[in-house]
Amino acid sequence: MVIPFPNRKLAAILILSAIAVSYFCLPAMADARIATSSQVFFEKNGEPYNDSVSFTVTCYGFTYTYTDPDFRKYLSGEYDKRAPGSDNQTEVFSYSATVDHYGDEIFEPFYLNYRVIDYCSLCGETGGKKFEMDNVGDTPIPNCSRRVNLVYLERETDVCRLNTNETRECFEKESELKAQGRESCDQYLEKYDKKSQYPPDTKTV
């Protein structure tokens, strides 16, 4: 992605080559912002650019709720992206940051729940020169991965703990035992009959 500067005498270009995101903390609550550590890489003429860059990424699309009949389609990604400038597109996500050198780290949670993004734009400033680029992609986080060892907050004690290989093995065994327990208990389930009489608190789910 080539970003030309307004000053034509300077043949400088910047390339936003990648933003690598790796999660380092997983909060123990639903629909929460997940902490991230992101490395940002700008390049100039194909080489790492080590000067300070202030930039903003803005994404356009629309927001939805779970009352929307198509919300499952949005969650699964079965949605045709609309071209920039289409009807009903609004700004749904934006963040700004400043990096001081190639591969500098930022901490943006990238909270994208309930947002359908059609495209994003990029603008910024470096060395007193401004740059901008439309339609740089349909997500502000093109490359991301979850770290193997997760740190989580134990709310009862307010202590952060780190998963280990032994922790994962124990959880796997626990899941297997629970599955076996469910299978052994399922034999006692009674088939529901709509014509039969059941206690008042009986209900179907």
VMD Tcl script that draws the C-alpha trace (Angstrom):
set ca {
  {0.00 0.00 0.00}
  {1.77 3.11 -1.23}
  {1.07 6.42 0.50}
  {2.20 9.50 -1.52}
  {2.91 12.76 0.29}
  {1.37 16.05 -0.91}
  {4.83 17.56 -1.55}
  {5.73 16.21 -5.02}
  {9.36 17.30 -4.69}
  {9.78 14.67 -2.00}
  {9.44 11.25 -3.54}
  {8.90 9.77 -0.11}
  {6.35 7.03 0.34}
  {5.26 5.11 3.37}
  {3.91 1.62 3.38}
  {1.84 0.30 6.21}
  {3.06 -3.24 5.79}
  {1.57 -4.95 8.80}
  {0.14 -4.60 12.24}
  {0.89 -7.77 14.16}
  {-1.41 -8.21 17.12}
  {-0.97 -10.77 19.86}
  {-3.30 -11.05 22.80}
  {-1.56 -11.18 26.17}
  {-4.52 -11.00 28.55}
  {-7.97 -12.54 28.41}
  {-10.44 -10.94 30.85}
  {-12.83 -13.32 32.56}
  {-16.02 -11.64 31.44}
  {-18.21 -11.69 28.35}
  {-18.18 -9.03 25.65}
  {-15.07 -7.36 27.07}
  {-12.20 -5.53 25.49}
  {-9.24 -7.86 25.07}
  {-5.85 -6.38 25.87}
  {-3.44 -6.44 22.96}
  {0.18 -5.78 22.20}
  {0.53 -4.57 18.60}
  {3.66 -3.98 16.55}
  {3.38 -1.38 13.77}
  {5.67 -1.40 10.74}
  {5.99 1.55 8.36}
  {8.33 1.40 5.37}
  {9.80 4.04 3.09}
  {10.91 3.03 -0.41}
  {10.80 -0.61 0.67}
  {13.05 -0.05 3.68}
  {12.17 0.11 7.40}
  {11.17 3.66 8.36}
  {12.51 4.56 11.80}
  {11.24 8.13 12.26}
  {8.21 9.02 14.37}
  {4.83 8.56 12.67}
  {1.45 9.73 14.03}
  {-1.43 7.99 12.30}
  {-5.17 7.35 12.47}
  {-7.08 4.35 11.15}
  {-10.80 4.98 10.53}
  {-13.24 2.22 9.53}
  {-16.67 2.62 7.93}
  {-19.73 0.36 7.82}
  {-22.61 -0.04 10.25}
  {-23.42 -1.39 13.69}
  {-26.00 -4.06 14.53}
  {-27.71 -5.67 17.51}
  {-28.76 -9.25 18.20}
  {-32.33 -8.29 17.29}
  {-31.14 -7.88 13.70}
  {-32.41 -10.90 11.71}
  {-29.04 -11.11 9.90}
  {-26.78 -10.93 12.97}
  {-25.65 -14.57 12.60}
  {-24.58 -13.82 9.05}
  {-22.48 -10.88 10.25}
  {-20.85 -12.98 12.99}
  {-19.91 -15.76 10.56}
  {-18.54 -13.33 7.98}
  {-21.15 -14.28 5.37}
  {-21.57 -10.70 4.31}
  {-20.74 -8.97 1.02}
  {-18.64 -5.89 1.67}
  {-20.08 -2.71 0.21}
  {-17.99 -0.33 -1.88}
  {-16.76 2.91 -0.23}
  {-19.43 5.61 -0.34}
  {-22.39 3.23 -0.30}
  {-25.61 4.20 1.46}
  {-25.81 4.04 5.26}
  {-22.06 3.73 5.76}
  {-20.89 5.58 8.85}
  {-17.73 5.68 10.95}
  {-17.92 2.65 13.24}
  {-14.36 2.41 14.55}
  {-11.32 4.63 14.79}
  {-8.06 4.77 16.70}
  {-4.95 6.95 16.66}
  {-1.41 6.21 17.74}
  {2.16 7.42 17.44}
  {5.09 5.10 16.83}
  {8.69 6.23 17.22}
  {10.44 3.56 15.18}
  {9.93 0.53 12.94}
  {8.09 -2.22 14.84}
  {7.17 0.05 17.74}
  {4.54 -1.32 20.15}
  {1.08 0.11 20.81}
  {-1.73 -1.06 23.09}
  {-5.07 -0.67 21.29}
  {-7.87 -3.08 22.39}
  {-9.51 -3.15 18.92}
  {-13.04 -3.47 20.31}
  {-15.02 -4.39 17.18}
  {-18.10 -6.11 18.62}
  {-21.43 -5.28 16.91}
  {-19.59 -3.64 14.01}
  {-19.68 -4.62 10.36}
  {-16.73 -3.00 8.59}
  {-16.79 -2.40 4.84}
  {-13.46 -0.59 4.51}
  {-10.86 1.40 6.45}
  {-8.78 4.47 5.64}
  {-5.38 5.58 6.89}
  {-3.98 9.05 7.42}
  {-1.10 10.47 9.38}
  {1.90 12.73 9.62}
  {5.66 12.28 9.76}
  {8.52 14.72 9.39}
  {6.05 17.60 9.07}
  {4.38 15.98 6.02}
  {0.84 14.60 5.99}
  {-0.28 11.51 4.12}
  {-3.58 9.70 3.60}
  {-4.88 6.62 1.87}
  {-8.43 5.40 1.34}
  {-9.61 1.80 1.35}
  {-6.55 0.17 2.90}
  {-8.56 -2.93 3.86}
  {-11.67 -4.10 5.67}
  {-10.16 -4.53 9.14}
  {-7.86 -2.46 11.35}
  {-6.01 -5.63 12.44}
  {-4.86 -7.52 9.31}
  {-2.55 -9.98 11.09}
  {-3.31 -11.24 14.58}
  {-2.67 -14.29 16.73}
  {-3.45 -15.27 20.30}
  {-0.49 -15.94 22.54}
  {-0.20 -19.53 23.73}
  {0.36 -18.60 27.38}
  {-2.55 -16.47 28.50}
  {-2.48 -14.26 31.57}
  {-5.86 -13.96 33.28}
  {-7.15 -11.95 36.20}
  {-8.44 -13.93 39.19}
  {-11.17 -11.58 40.35}
  {-11.54 -13.09 43.84}
  {-7.92 -12.37 44.77}
  {-7.12 -9.62 42.23}
  {-4.08 -11.65 41.16}
  {-2.96 -12.27 37.57}
  {-2.02 -15.85 36.79}
  {-0.27 -17.46 33.83}
  {-1.40 -20.71 32.17}
  {1.18 -23.52 32.01}
  {1.42 -26.82 30.14}
  {0.23 -28.56 33.31}
  {-2.77 -26.20 33.48}
  {-3.79 -27.03 29.91}
  {-3.38 -30.78 30.48}
  {-5.49 -30.57 33.64}
  {-8.27 -28.63 31.88}
  {-8.27 -31.19 29.04}
  {-8.63 -34.07 31.52}
  {-11.34 -32.18 33.38}
  {-13.27 -31.64 30.12}
  {-12.98 -35.34 29.28}
  {-14.29 -36.33 32.73}
  {-17.20 -33.90 32.43}
  {-18.08 -35.29 29.00}
  {-17.97 -38.84 30.37}
  {-20.15 -37.78 33.28}
  {-22.73 -36.27 30.96}
  {-22.80 -39.43 28.85}
  {-23.25 -41.68 31.87}
  {-26.06 -39.50 33.26}
  {-27.89 -39.05 29.95}
  {-29.26 -42.59 30.25}
  {-31.59 -41.39 33.02}
  {-33.16 -38.62 30.95}
  {-36.89 -39.01 30.41}
  {-38.47 -38.39 27.04}
  {-40.78 -35.40 27.21}
  {-44.39 -36.01 26.25}
  {-46.60 -32.97 25.63}
  {-49.72 -34.95 26.58}
  {-48.39 -35.96 30.00}
  {-48.83 -34.03 33.23}
  {-45.66 -32.61 34.80}
  {-44.94 -30.48 37.91}
  {-45.86 -26.78 37.52}
  {-42.20 -25.68 37.31}
  {-41.52 -27.91 34.29}
  {-40.84 -25.99 31.10}
  {-39.33 -26.61 27.67}
  {-36.15 -24.89 26.58}
}
mol new
graphics top color blue
foreach p $ca { graphics top sphere $p radius 0.5 }
foreach p [lrange $ca 0 end-1] q [lrange $ca 1 end] { graphics top cylinder $p $q radius 0.2 }
display resetview
